[in-house]
């Protein structure tokens, strides 16, 4: 073959290869993801739901999105093979992923051997609870911390756990809990009567030689109160919250005469410090809630004012205590504090060694 003929044949072969190449190119195959969205509480189809797909290893990056139609149907097209998280959003419903239960959800596997054309997305409507706190005059109580507890089965046994807490009720006395799972809940409140007078002054006295402040008829306190009126979890009434419901319950607080707890010590050695004692009410599962009290320096130590009878943990700065008063090895020290658990039924001096009414922990 002449050189001219060879060059011509080479050019024809290259041109033929170029024209044929596109038909043999490896284009990535894609798939559709489709189904219907329904209200999990009523099974009614849901329109105007925004659905989005993201890789399970990159859930924050939505790759595909669509909106369900009037019949609740949706379709996402052009989805490459892979493992995805399907998320749904709509007003009146909590944002959720497919078959979500807590932190677990069902992934959508897209590929040649997967049927992704009949997905049923049961969207759970927003479920919540409002707790209203009122006083003995049925007036709203402001700035009252509210905690919500639930029960679950752990290793075959029922266990109590804290679901959520709110630092204080608003002007209407309400605390709101959103995005709850259906079930039974227990609400507890700790608060102060706004009108209560506790001693001659609020806070710590700068003088260590003041005598005990005189009592006032308004030296009262609210016990820690569970929904149902009990001061202990064993008497708390459950609050039933159904899927999609938004119930409101009311906890009424009743004042009782406040008790005084004396803590032996030597204030003179601690004038350089600020507050020397904090008080916590004990709740289920080792949870504690802070109680606002008014410690008062007195000649023989500290007087804690403003507590209702109950079971408390006192956190006392260790340098405040007389060293001889605390038995070595019995106190649990943490951040220079001694923790003492005591059942307070009336005015008392806090025992700083183990006793039937107080335990060093």
C-alpha positions as CSV (number, residue, x, y, z in Angstrom):
1,X,0.0,0.0,0.0
2,X,1.3,3.4,-1.0
3,X,2.0,6.0,1.7
4,X,-0.9,8.1,0.4
5,X,-3.3,5.2,0.6
6,X,-2.1,4.4,4.1
7,X,-2.7,7.9,5.3
8,X,-6.2,7.9,3.8
9,X,-7.1,4.6,5.5
10,X,-5.8,5.9,8.8
11,X,-8.0,9.0,8.6
12,X,-11.1,7.0,7.6
13,X,-10.6,4.6,10.6
14,X,-10.2,7.5,13.0
15,X,-13.3,9.2,11.6
16,X,-15.3,6.0,11.9
17,X,-14.2,5.5,15.5
18,X,-15.1,9.0,16.4
19,X,-18.6,8.7,14.9
20,X,-19.3,5.3,16.6
21,X,-17.8,6.2,20.1
22,X,-20.8,8.1,21.5
23,X,-23.1,5.0,21.1
24,X,-20.7,3.0,23.3
25,X,-20.1,5.7,26.0
26,X,-20.7,4.6,29.6
27,X,-23.5,7.0,30.7
28,X,-24.5,6.6,34.4
29,X,-27.9,5.0,34.7
30,X,-30.4,6.9,36.9
31,X,-33.7,5.9,38.6
32,X,-36.9,7.4,40.0
33,X,-37.9,7.6,43.6
34,X,-41.6,7.9,44.1
35,X,-44.5,7.2,46.5
36,X,-47.1,8.9,48.6
37,X,-47.1,10.9,51.9
38,X,-49.8,10.4,54.4
39,X,-50.7,11.7,57.8
40,X,-49.6,9.0,60.3
41,X,-52.4,9.9,62.6
42,X,-55.3,9.8,60.1
43,X,-53.8,8.1,56.9
44,X,-55.0,11.1,54.9
45,X,-52.8,12.1,51.9
46,X,-50.7,15.1,52.5
47,X,-50.1,17.8,49.8
48,X,-47.5,20.5,49.8
49,X,-44.9,18.3,51.6
50,X,-41.3,19.2,50.6
51,X,-39.3,15.9,50.1
52,X,-35.6,15.8,49.6
53,X,-32.9,13.2,49.1
54,X,-29.4,13.3,50.5
55,X,-26.6,10.8,50.6
56,X,-26.7,8.9,54.0
57,X,-23.1,9.9,54.5
58,X,-23.8,13.6,53.7
59,X,-27.3,14.3,55.1
60,X,-26.8,18.0,55.2
61,X,-26.5,18.2,51.4
62,X,-29.8,17.8,49.7
63,X,-29.3,16.6,46.1
64,X,-32.9,16.2,44.9
65,X,-36.2,17.8,46.0
66,X,-39.8,17.9,45.1
67,X,-43.2,18.7,46.5
68,X,-46.1,16.3,46.9
69,X,-49.3,16.9,44.9
70,X,-52.9,17.1,46.0
71,X,-53.0,13.3,46.4
72,X,-49.9,13.2,48.4
73,X,-47.9,11.7,45.5
74,X,-44.3,12.6,44.8
75,X,-41.6,11.7,42.4
76,X,-37.8,12.4,42.3
77,X,-36.2,11.7,39.0
78,X,-32.7,11.2,37.7
79,X,-31.3,9.7,40.9
80,X,-28.1,7.8,40.6
81,X,-27.6,4.4,42.3
82,X,-26.7,4.8,46.0
83,X,-28.0,4.9,49.5
84,X,-30.1,8.0,50.5
85,X,-31.9,9.6,53.3
86,X,-35.5,10.8,52.4
87,X,-36.6,13.8,54.4
88,X,-40.0,15.5,54.6
89,X,-41.0,19.0,55.8
90,X,-44.5,20.6,56.1
91,X,-46.2,23.2,58.4
92,X,-47.8,21.5,61.3
93,X,-45.5,18.5,61.2
94,X,-42.1,17.9,62.6
95,X,-39.3,17.6,60.1
96,X,-38.5,13.9,59.8
97,X,-36.9,11.2,57.7
98,X,-38.5,8.0,56.4
99,X,-39.8,5.7,59.2
100,X,-37.9,7.8,61.8
101,X,-37.8,6.6,65.4
102,X,-35.5,8.7,67.5
103,X,-32.1,8.7,65.8
104,X,-33.0,5.7,63.6
105,X,-34.6,5.9,60.2
106,X,-35.0,3.8,57.0
107,X,-32.6,4.5,54.1
108,X,-33.7,4.5,50.5
109,X,-31.5,2.2,48.4
110,X,-31.5,3.2,44.7
111,X,-30.3,0.8,42.1
112,X,-31.2,-1.9,39.5
113,X,-32.4,-4.4,42.0
114,X,-34.4,-2.0,44.2
115,X,-38.0,-1.0,43.8
116,X,-38.3,2.7,44.9
117,X,-41.6,3.4,43.2
118,X,-44.0,2.7,46.0
119,X,-42.6,4.4,49.1
120,X,-45.2,5.1,51.8
121,X,-44.0,8.0,53.9
122,X,-46.1,8.2,57.1
123,X,-45.5,11.7,58.4
124,X,-46.0,12.2,62.1
125,X,-47.9,15.4,63.0
126,X,-46.4,17.8,65.6
127,X,-47.1,16.5,69.0
128,X,-46.6,18.6,72.1
129,X,-47.6,19.6,75.6
130,X,-48.3,22.9,77.4
131,X,-47.9,23.1,81.2
132,X,-49.6,26.0,82.9
133,X,-48.5,26.9,86.4
134,X,-50.8,28.8,88.7
135,X,-50.7,29.9,92.3
136,X,-53.3,29.5,95.1
137,X,-55.3,32.4,93.6
138,X,-55.3,30.8,90.2
139,X,-52.9,33.4,88.9
140,X,-50.0,32.5,86.5
141,X,-46.7,31.9,88.1
142,X,-43.7,33.4,86.3
143,X,-40.1,32.1,86.1
144,X,-41.1,28.6,87.3
145,X,-38.7,25.9,86.1
146,X,-40.7,23.0,84.6
147,X,-39.2,19.5,83.9
148,X,-40.8,16.7,81.9
149,X,-40.2,13.0,82.6
150,X,-41.2,9.8,80.8
151,X,-40.8,6.1,81.2
152,X,-39.2,3.5,79.0
153,X,-38.2,-0.2,79.2
154,X,-34.5,-0.8,79.8
155,X,-33.4,-4.5,80.0
156,X,-37.0,-5.6,80.7
157,X,-37.6,-3.1,83.4
158,X,-39.4,0.3,83.5
159,X,-37.1,3.2,83.9
160,X,-37.8,6.9,84.4
161,X,-35.9,9.5,82.4
162,X,-35.9,13.2,81.8
163,X,-37.4,14.2,78.5
164,X,-36.9,18.0,78.5
165,X,-36.8,21.0,80.8
166,X,-37.7,24.6,80.6
167,X,-35.8,27.2,82.6
168,X,-38.9,29.2,83.5
169,X,-42.5,29.9,82.6
170,X,-43.4,33.1,80.8
171,X,-45.8,35.9,81.8
172,X,-48.7,33.6,81.2
173,X,-47.3,30.9,83.4
174,X,-46.9,28.5,80.5
175,X,-44.1,26.2,79.5
176,X,-44.2,24.6,76.1
177,X,-42.8,21.2,75.1
178,X,-42.7,20.5,71.3
179,X,-41.9,17.5,69.1
180,X,-42.8,14.9,71.7
181,X,-43.4,11.2,70.9
182,X,-46.8,9.8,71.8
183,X,-46.9,8.4,75.3
184,X,-47.3,9.2,79.0
185,X,-45.4,12.0,80.6
186,X,-44.9,13.4,84.1
187,X,-44.4,17.2,84.8
188,X,-42.8,18.8,87.9
189,X,-42.5,22.4,88.9
190,X,-40.3,24.3,91.4
191,X,-41.1,27.9,92.1
192,X,-41.1,30.7,94.7
193,X,-44.1,32.7,95.9
194,X,-43.5,36.3,94.6
195,X,-44.7,37.8,97.9
196,X,-42.8,35.7,100.3
197,X,-40.5,37.4,102.8
198,X,-37.7,35.4,104.0
199,X,-35.8,37.1,106.8
200,X,-34.5,40.6,107.2
201,X,-32.7,40.6,103.9
202,X,-32.2,38.7,100.7
203,X,-29.0,36.9,100.1
204,X,-26.0,36.6,102.3
205,X,-25.4,39.0,105.1
206,X,-22.1,40.7,105.2
207,X,-22.1,40.5,109.0
208,X,-21.5,37.2,110.7
209,X,-22.8,38.3,114.1
210,X,-26.4,38.9,113.3
211,X,-28.9,36.8,115.2
212,X,-31.6,34.7,113.5
213,X,-33.9,37.0,111.5
214,X,-37.5,37.2,113.0
215,X,-40.2,35.1,111.3
216,X,-42.8,36.7,109.1
217,X,-46.3,35.4,108.3
218,X,-45.2,35.6,104.7
219,X,-42.2,33.3,105.2
220,X,-43.7,30.6,103.0
221,X,-42.5,28.3,100.2
222,X,-43.9,26.2,97.4
223,X,-43.1,22.5,97.6
224,X,-41.7,20.8,94.5
225,X,-45.0,19.9,92.9
226,X,-45.8,17.2,90.3
227,X,-48.8,17.2,88.0
228,X,-51.6,15.7,90.1
229,X,-50.6,17.7,93.2
230,X,-48.0,15.3,94.7
231,X,-44.7,16.4,96.1
232,X,-43.1,13.0,95.2
233,X,-42.9,11.2,91.9
234,X,-44.6,8.1,93.3
235,X,-47.8,10.2,93.5
236,X,-47.5,12.0,90.2
237,X,-50.3,11.7,87.7
238,X,-49.4,10.7,84.1
239,X,-50.2,13.0,81.2
240,X,-51.3,11.1,78.1
241,X,-50.1,12.7,74.9
242,X,-51.6,11.2,71.7
243,X,-50.0,11.4,68.2
244,X,-50.8,14.9,66.8
245,X,-52.4,16.2,70.0
246,X,-51.4,19.4,71.8
247,X,-52.9,19.0,75.3
248,X,-52.6,21.6,78.1
249,X,-52.4,20.7,81.7
250,X,-52.4,22.9,84.8
251,X,-50.2,22.5,87.9
252,X,-51.5,24.4,90.9
253,X,-49.0,25.5,93.6
254,X,-50.0,25.8,97.3
255,X,-47.7,27.7,99.8
256,X,-46.7,26.1,103.1
257,X,-44.7,27.5,106.0
258,X,-41.1,27.6,105.1
259,X,-38.6,25.7,107.2
260,X,-35.1,26.8,108.3
261,X,-32.1,24.7,108.0
262,X,-29.0,25.6,110.1
263,X,-25.5,24.6,108.9
264,X,-22.9,24.7,111.6
265,X,-19.7,26.5,110.7
266,X,-17.4,29.4,111.2
267,X,-18.3,32.3,108.8
268,X,-15.3,34.3,109.9
269,X,-12.9,32.0,108.1
270,X,-14.9,32.5,104.8
271,X,-15.6,36.2,104.5
272,X,-13.5,36.3,101.4
273,X,-15.9,33.9,99.6
274,X,-19.4,34.5,98.2
275,X,-22.3,32.0,98.5
276,X,-21.4,29.0,100.6
277,X,-24.4,26.7,100.1
278,X,-26.7,25.6,97.3
279,X,-29.8,23.4,97.6
280,X,-31.2,20.9,95.1
281,X,-34.4,18.9,95.2
282,X,-34.0,15.3,94.2
283,X,-36.0,14.0,91.3
284,X,-36.1,10.5,89.6
285,X,-33.0,8.9,88.1
286,X,-30.5,11.0,90.0
287,X,-31.8,14.3,88.4
288,X,-31.7,17.3,90.6
289,X,-33.3,20.7,90.3
290,X,-31.8,23.9,91.8
291,X,-33.9,25.5,94.5
292,X,-33.7,29.3,95.0
293,X,-33.0,29.8,98.7
294,X,-31.7,32.7,100.9
295,X,-28.8,31.7,103.0
296,X,-28.2,34.0,106.0
297,X,-25.1,34.3,108.0
298,X,-25.6,33.8,111.7
299,X,-23.1,33.6,114.6
300,X,-22.9,29.8,114.6
301,X,-22.8,29.3,110.9
302,X,-25.4,29.6,108.1
303,X,-29.2,29.7,108.1
304,X,-30.9,28.5,104.9
305,X,-34.3,30.2,104.5
306,X,-37.1,29.6,102.0
307,X,-37.5,25.8,101.8
308,X,-40.6,23.8,101.9
309,X,-40.4,20.4,103.6
310,X,-38.9,17.8,101.3
311,X,-35.8,15.8,100.4
312,X,-32.8,17.9,99.4
313,X,-29.2,17.8,98.6
314,X,-27.1,20.6,100.2
315,X,-23.9,21.5,98.4
316,X,-21.7,23.2,101.0
317,X,-18.3,24.8,100.4
318,X,-15.9,22.7,102.3
319,X,-14.0,25.6,103.7
320,X,-17.1,26.9,105.4
321,X,-17.4,23.8,107.6
322,X,-15.7,23.3,110.9
323,X,-13.0,20.7,109.9
324,X,-13.9,18.6,113.0
325,X,-17.6,18.5,112.0
326,X,-17.2,16.3,108.9
327,X,-16.0,12.8,109.3
328,X,-13.1,12.0,107.0
329,X,-14.0,9.5,104.4
330,X,-17.8,9.9,104.6
331,X,-18.2,13.1,102.6
332,X,-18.1,13.1,98.9
333,X,-15.9,16.0,97.9
334,X,-16.4,17.6,94.5
335,X,-15.0,21.0,93.4
336,X,-14.4,21.8,97.1
337,X,-17.9,21.1,98.1
338,X,-19.5,18.6,100.5
339,X,-22.8,17.1,99.4
340,X,-25.3,16.2,102.1
341,X,-28.6,14.6,101.5
342,X,-31.3,15.3,104.1
343,X,-35.0,14.8,104.7
344,X,-36.2,18.1,105.9
345,X,-39.5,17.9,107.7
346,X,-39.2,21.1,109.9
347,X,-36.6,23.4,111.3
348,X,-33.4,21.5,111.8
349,X,-29.7,21.7,112.1
350,X,-28.1,19.9,109.2
351,X,-26.1,16.9,110.6
352,X,-22.6,16.9,109.0
353,X,-22.0,13.3,109.8
354,X,-24.1,10.3,108.9
355,X,-27.5,10.2,110.7
356,X,-31.1,8.9,110.1
357,X,-32.1,12.2,108.5
358,X,-28.9,13.2,106.6
359,X,-26.4,11.2,104.6
360,X,-23.0,12.5,103.4
361,X,-22.8,11.5,99.7
